[in-house]
Amino acid sequence: MTAVTEPSLDVALAATYKKSISEHYKDLALKLQVALNTQDLSLVDDLIHDDFFDVTGPPGMFPNGPEGVRQHILWLNRRFKDARWEVQQAVAEGTTVVLRVRFTGIETEEGQAAPVGTRFTYAQAHFFEGRDGLLVQHIGVRSEQDISQ
């Protein structure tokens, strides 16, 4: 008769740790969407690392770290009337989180992707990386083919 080998304690702990880390970072990314939708800037310090960098943010427009995220949230909500980010899917693996989001809003600035007053929807994907228990990087991708009047 062959003995059944139980997984080692280290393997069991690593699996539990990985799951909890993934869920932790997914929770942070989802809470950031709440901050975007509510403009609750008090959430940012508990979500964003001091070294946070938005790879696809407007170059040089916002500083890195929590202050830059606060400024970006306020700017997006000024730029787009009735701005809303609806999370359609959230996936996490280790320290990486991917959100599939549907963004809706009304254009308020001339010379942008749509004429002022245009109500539109973007399909978006947001990739976050975590470090030290906080979000440290963001890469966003959007489909401008979804613009609709």
KEKE-871049 format. One line per field, with one value per residue (C-alpha): residue in one letter; x, y, z. Coordinates in nm, 2 decimals, always signed. Each point is the difference from the previous one (the first is absolute). Example, Ala and Ser with C-alpha at 12.3 -4.5 7.8 and 13.67 -1.06 7.14 Angstrom:
KEKE-871049
code	c(A / S)
c1	c(+1.23 / +0.14)
c2	c(-0.45 / +0.34)
c3	c(+0.78 / -0.07)
//
This chain:
KEKE-871049
code	c(M / T / A / V / T / E / P / S / L / D / V / A / L / A / A / T / Y / K / K / S / I / S / E / H / Y / K / D / L / A / L / K / L / Q / V / A / L / N / T / Q / D / L / S / L / V / D / D / L / I / H / D / D / F / F / D / V / T / G / P / P / G / M / F / P / N / G / P / E / G / V / R / Q / H / I / L / W / L / N / R / R / F / K / D / A / R / W / E / V / Q / Q / A / V / A / E / G / T / T / V / V / L / R / V / R / F / T / G / I / E / T / E / E / G / Q / A / A / P / V / G / T / R / F / T / Y / A / Q / A / H / F / F / E / G / R / D / G / L / L / V / Q / H / I / G / V / R / S / E / Q / D / I / S / Q)
c1	c(+0.00 / +0.13 / -0.01 / -0.18 / +0.24 / -0.14 / +0.12 / +0.28 / -0.09 / +0.20 / -0.20 / -0.33 / +0.11 / +0.13 / -0.34 / -0.19 / +0.24 / -0.03 / -0.38 / -0.02 / +0.25 / -0.19 / -0.33 / +0.16 / +0.13 / -0.33 / -0.18 / +0.23 / -0.06 / -0.38 / +0.01 / +0.19 / -0.30 / -0.22 / +0.22 / -0.03 / -0.38 / -0.05 / +0.30 / +0.07 / +0.37 / +0.03 / +0.02 / +0.32 / +0.25 / -0.11 / +0.03 / +0.29 / +0.38 / +0.22 / +0.19 / -0.33 / +0.05 / -0.27 / +0.17 / -0.28 / -0.10 / +0.04 / +0.38 / +0.12 / -0.36 / -0.01 / +0.27 / +0.07 / -0.14 / -0.33 / -0.01 / +0.01 / -0.28 / -0.22 / +0.07 / -0.08 / -0.33 / -0.11 / +0.11 / -0.18 / -0.32 / +0.03 / +0.09 / -0.29 / -0.35 / -0.18 / +0.31 / -0.05 / +0.23 / -0.19 / +0.21 / -0.11 / +0.27 / +0.29 / +0.28 / +0.30 / +0.31 / +0.27 / +0.06 / -0.16 / -0.36 / -0.19 / -0.34 / -0.23 / -0.19 / -0.27 / +0.05 / -0.28 / +0.00 / -0.08 / +0.29 / +0.06 / +0.32 / +0.05 / +0.26 / -0.04 / -0.11 / -0.37 / -0.18 / -0.10 / -0.33 / +0.05 / -0.11 / +0.22 / +0.12 / +0.35 / +0.09 / +0.31 / +0.25 / +0.20 / +0.31 / +0.13 / +0.31 / +0.03 / +0.30 / +0.03 / -0.37 / -0.10 / -0.05 / +0.33 / -0.07 / -0.29 / -0.03 / -0.33 / -0.13 / -0.32 / -0.19 / -0.08 / -0.21 / -0.27 / -0.06 / -0.37 / -0.21)
c2	c(+0.00 / +0.34 / +0.28 / +0.32 / +0.30 / +0.31 / +0.33 / +0.15 / +0.28 / +0.25 / -0.09 / +0.04 / +0.33 / +0.13 / -0.08 / +0.18 / +0.29 / +0.03 / -0.01 / +0.26 / +0.23 / -0.02 / +0.08 / +0.28 / +0.18 / -0.07 / +0.17 / +0.30 / +0.04 / -0.03 / +0.26 / +0.23 / -0.02 / +0.10 / +0.30 / +0.09 / -0.02 / +0.18 / +0.23 / -0.12 / +0.11 / -0.13 / -0.35 / +0.07 / -0.02 / -0.35 / -0.12 / +0.17 / -0.05 / +0.31 / -0.13 / -0.04 / +0.07 / +0.01 / -0.13 / +0.12 / +0.32 / +0.34 / +0.05 / +0.25 / +0.11 / -0.16 / -0.09 / -0.36 / -0.14 / +0.06 / +0.38 / -0.07 / -0.25 / +0.25 / +0.27 / -0.25 / -0.10 / +0.36 / +0.09 / -0.30 / +0.09 / +0.37 / -0.10 / -0.25 / +0.10 / -0.30 / -0.21 / -0.36 / -0.30 / -0.33 / -0.31 / -0.29 / -0.24 / -0.02 / -0.25 / -0.03 / -0.21 / +0.06 / +0.37 / +0.07 / +0.11 / +0.05 / +0.18 / +0.00 / +0.33 / +0.18 / +0.38 / +0.24 / +0.38 / +0.32 / +0.18 / +0.35 / +0.11 / +0.12 / -0.18 / -0.34 / -0.34 / +0.11 / +0.34 / +0.19 / -0.14 / -0.34 / -0.29 / -0.29 / -0.34 / -0.15 / -0.36 / +0.01 / -0.24 / +0.11 / -0.19 / +0.06 / -0.12 / -0.02 / +0.04 / +0.02 / -0.04 / +0.30 / +0.06 / +0.12 / +0.01 / +0.04 / -0.06 / +0.09 / -0.10 / +0.13 / -0.06 / +0.33 / -0.19 / -0.01 / +0.37 / +0.06 / +0.31)
c3	c(+0.00 / -0.10 / +0.26 / -0.10 / +0.04 / +0.15 / -0.13 / +0.20 / +0.25 / -0.22 / -0.31 / +0.19 / +0.15 / -0.34 / -0.16 / +0.27 / +0.00 / -0.38 / +0.01 / +0.27 / -0.17 / -0.33 / +0.17 / +0.20 / -0.32 / -0.18 / +0.29 / -0.03 / -0.37 / +0.05 / +0.28 / -0.24 / -0.23 / +0.29 / +0.05 / -0.37 / +0.01 / +0.33 / -0.01 / +0.36 / +0.01 / +0.36 / -0.14 / -0.20 / +0.28 / +0.09 / -0.36 / -0.17 / +0.06 / +0.03 / -0.32 / -0.20 / -0.37 / -0.26 / -0.32 / -0.23 / +0.18 / -0.17 / +0.00 / +0.26 / +0.09 / +0.34 / +0.26 / +0.10 / +0.32 / +0.18 / -0.07 / -0.37 / +0.02 / +0.20 / -0.27 / -0.28 / +0.16 / +0.03 / -0.35 / -0.16 / +0.19 / -0.12 / -0.36 / -0.03 / +0.12 / +0.16 / -0.01 / +0.11 / +0.01 / +0.01 / +0.07 / -0.21 / +0.10 / +0.24 / -0.01 / +0.23 / +0.00 / +0.26 / +0.01 / -0.35 / -0.04 / -0.33 / -0.01 / -0.30 / +0.04 / -0.19 / +0.02 / -0.08 / +0.00 / -0.18 / -0.17 / +0.14 / -0.18 / -0.36 / -0.22 / +0.17 / -0.13 / -0.03 / -0.04 / +0.32 / +0.12 / -0.15 / +0.23 / -0.06 / +0.13 / +0.00 / +0.06 / +0.22 / +0.15 / +0.30 / +0.11 / +0.35 / +0.17 / +0.38 / +0.23 / +0.38 / +0.04 / -0.23 / -0.37 / -0.16 / -0.37 / -0.25 / -0.37 / -0.17 / -0.34 / -0.16 / -0.32 / -0.16 / -0.26 / +0.27 / -0.01 / -0.06 / -0.02)
//
